[in-house]
Amino acid sequence: MSDNPPATPAASDTPFSTLTPDALLDALVAVGLEPDGRLLGLNSFENRVYLVWLDDGSSRVVKFYRSGRWSDAAILEEHAFVQELVAHEIPAVAPLCIDGRTLHRFGDPRFAVFPRQGGRGPEFEQPETLLRMGRVLGRLHAVGALRPFQERRRLDVHSFGEAPSDYLYEERFLPDELEDVYFGVVEQVLEGVRYAFDRAGGVAQLRLHGDCHAGNVLWTPQGPHFVDFDDACTGPAVQDLWMLLSGDRAEQQRQLGEVLSGYEDFREFDRRELHLIEALRSLRLIHYAGWLARRYDDPAFVQAFPWFNTVRYWQERILELREQIPLMAEAPLVV
C-alpha cells in the first residue's frame, strides 16, 4: 500500500454534492423561513452546518445530516431527548419545531433548524468551570436516566472497538507492513477494555450527550450550554465526564474531584465507573480511525485530514494504542 491517501472521488459522487447555496436557501424557504442570502459555514465534518441570516435581521443555525448515518427515527429520538432536557430547564440547544416537525426534507439531505446560541469556549482548567459543568451534567444525567433510548446506538466494545477495527481490516486501509502490528495491538487494547468493563461491573446505562468535549459546550455568564447531540447514545455516565479532564494523573484527579463535587449535588456517581476512563479513551482512539476511514469519500475529509492513511499516521496510532495498555491496568483515579 502506498503512503498516499486515497484519491478524491468525483464531485458528483460525494456526500452533500447537491447542497449548493441555492439549494440550502430554497430548503429554508420551503419551511417558511425568509433568508436574506447571507450564510456562513460553521465547523463540522460529519454534517454540514451553516449560520444563516433572515430578512428580519435575526439568524438561525441549520444542520444538514449526512445521508445514511442515522435513520429518521434515531434523529428524532435525539431531538426529543434535547427537547426533554430543555423542558427540565437544562441549558441545551434544541431544534426548532416548525409546522409540528423538527426534522425536514427538501430533496436530500435531511435538515433541522436551531436557534443561534452565543457563547465562548469553556475554560476547563478553572475549578469553578468544572464545578458548574458537574452540576449541569448531574442534572442532564438525572433526566437521561428517566427512560432509555430505543433507536440510538450503545457505547460498548463492539460498536466503538470491534466494528471500526473490522472495517479497517475489511477495506485494507493499513499499509501491508503495518497491518499485522496494528490489529495485534488493537486486540490487546480491546482485551484491556473488556477487563476494565469487567472490573467496573454492571454499571448503570443511561442516555448521554456522548461527545462532551470543549467544542460542544458554549460558555456564557449563566454557565454552560450544550450543543450538537449528534453522538447521543446509551452508555455509562463517566463517558460525559472523562473528556473534561487533562494533564497528568494528579491534575486529572483534582479536576475530577471538582466535577464530581458539582455532579453529586444532583445525582449520585458510581465510583466503579472510574475503572472505565482509560478504556473509554482507548475505544475513542480506535473509533476515530474507523470514522476517518468511513468518511474518506468526502473531499472535506481529504482536505482537513491530509495526513490520514499515511504510514506515519498508522505508526503513531500504534504507539498511541500501546501506551493505553498499561494505563488501563493501573488503579483508577481516586476521588
Summary of the structure (lengths in Angstrom):
residues: 335
radius of gyration: 20.8
end to end distance: 47.3
largest distance: 59.6
contacts: 1017
relative contact order: 0.14
helix: 48%
strand: 14%
